[in-house]
Amino acid sequence: MPRHATNALSVGKRLLALRIARGLSQKALSQASGVSATIITRIERGAIIEPSLGTLRAFARAHDVTLDELAGEDDPDSAKSRRGGHG
């Protein structure tokens, strides 16, 4: 599988995990982000392997995370540990 497809699937899985952790339905995330529920479903399932930067920014804003956190590049708990913060 191409590298970009693996990364995109990871973004979809991360989006799904964030949405569930925050107790949001796809409809609620759609309303918060301005991205259609259909697009959200397709990204979470890996049918859209390269979401646009604008779409990713909308999701990051809706979840109050950075793009790096959304992509799984910067785990907030790891960053706290590196800075000496707690949980």
Number of C-alpha atoms within 10 A of each C-alpha: 5 6 7 11 15 13 15 20 20 19 24 26 19 17 22 20 14 17 18 12 9 11 11 15 13 20 14 14 21 19 13 15 20 13 18 13 17 12 16 24 15 14 22 22 14 19 16 17 19 17 17 10 10 10 16 20 16 19 25 20 15 17 18 11 15 17 17 12 15 25 21 16 11 13 13 15 12 12 11 12 12 10 9 9 10 8 8
